[in-house]
Amino acid sequence: MYLLVIVVNDYANVNKILKKFLEIDIRGATIIESKGMGRTLSNELPAFSSLRKLLSNFENEVENHTIFSVIRTDETLQKAIDEINKIVDFGNPGSGIMFTIPIISVYGLAPAID
């Protein structure tokens, strides 16, 4: 099993990702609003002042949404990664990040739908 973590900056991509999850039989995910390091430091460090000016129109907006999902199999994980890469261009700076973490054990995960 794996934990798939996706941080996306464009909220429209969150719904696209969740719809793809359903299509490939991923039935659970948690989404939280999150804020990146650059936006956080732009308010406190002079080195980030140009970033602060660039982002000043979005000061009160949430920048990111982070999606967490426990994925049971290698096959499902690869399908999810492939589909997410069709939605989000992670090569584009500021678009987001995606990574996986192996899970040793899990508790409370709903049984698979057969």
C-alpha positions as a printed Julia matrix, in Angstrom:
114×3 Matrix{Float64}:
   0.0    0.0     0.0
   0.99   3.59   -0.6
   0.08   7.07    0.47
  -0.34   9.24   -2.61
   0.04  12.96   -1.89
  -0.82  15.57   -4.5
  -0.49  19.32   -3.92
  -2.19  21.37   -6.62
  -2.37  25.14   -7.0
  -5.39  25.22   -9.33
  -8.56  24.21   -7.49
 -10.22  23.18  -10.77
  -7.72  20.32  -10.9
  -8.89  18.97   -7.54
 -12.31  18.0    -8.89
 -10.77  16.57  -12.06
  -8.46  14.4    -9.99
 -11.25  13.18   -7.71
 -13.42  12.23  -10.69
 -10.5   10.25  -12.15
 -10.05   8.54   -8.79
 -13.62   7.24   -8.99
 -13.05   6.01  -12.55
 -10.06   3.92  -11.45
 -11.81   2.67   -8.28
 -10.08   4.86   -5.7
 -12.93   5.48   -3.28
 -11.32   7.63   -0.6
  -9.26  10.79   -0.34
  -8.83  13.67    2.05
  -8.45  17.2     0.76
  -7.06  20.04    2.85
  -6.35  23.67    2.05
  -2.63  24.35    2.32
  -0.14  27.15    1.94
   3.32  26.92    0.43
   6.58  28.0     2.0
   7.11  30.85   -0.49
   3.79  32.51    0.32
   4.34  32.08    4.05
   7.87  33.52    4.0
   6.98  36.32    1.6
   5.36  38.15    4.51
   8.44  37.93    6.73
  11.67  37.91    4.73
  12.99  40.75    2.54
  14.39  38.23    0.05
  10.83  37.28   -0.79
   9.59  40.86   -1.24
   9.27  40.52   -5.02
   7.28  37.35   -4.52
   5.08  39.21   -2.05
   4.42  41.93   -4.63
   3.56  39.33   -7.23
   1.16  37.56   -4.88
  -0.29  40.67   -3.19
  -3.55  40.42   -5.12
  -4.05  36.93   -3.75
  -3.03  37.6    -0.14
  -6.19  36.18    1.41
  -6.68  33.29   -0.99
  -5.68  29.73   -0.28
  -2.89  28.85   -2.65
  -2.91  25.06   -2.6
  -5.09  22.06   -2.02
  -3.46  18.86   -0.8
  -5.04  15.5    -1.6
  -4.13  12.41    0.44
  -5.21   8.94   -0.63
  -4.26   5.45    0.49
  -3.73   3.28   -2.59
  -3.87  -0.49   -2.2
  -2.0   -1.84   -5.23
   0.93  -0.96   -7.48
  -1.37  -1.15  -10.5
  -3.91   1.31   -9.09
  -1.12   3.64   -7.97
   0.37   3.71  -11.47
  -3.07   4.37  -13.02
  -3.58   7.26  -10.59
  -0.17   8.75  -11.34
  -0.73   8.46  -15.09
  -4.15  10.14  -14.89
  -2.96  12.93  -12.59
  -0.05  13.66  -14.93
  -2.61  14.17  -17.72
  -4.38  16.78  -15.56
  -1.48  18.61  -13.9
   1.75  19.6   -15.67
   4.18  19.23  -12.77
   6.97  20.47  -15.06
   5.32  23.88  -14.98
   6.74  25.82  -11.97
   4.14  26.54   -9.34
   1.68  23.92  -10.59
   2.12  21.58   -7.64
   3.89  18.42   -6.54
   3.04  14.74   -6.31
   4.8   12.01   -4.33
   4.18   8.6    -2.78
   5.12   7.07    0.54
   5.06   3.32    1.25
   2.64   2.35    4.02
   3.65  -0.39    6.45
   0.25  -0.71    8.13
  -3.12   1.0     8.04
  -6.13   1.01   10.35
  -9.67   2.08    9.6
  -9.44   1.77    5.81
 -12.77   0.72    4.31
 -12.74  -2.65    2.54
 -12.3   -2.69   -1.23
 -15.45  -2.61   -3.33
 -15.68  -5.78   -5.4
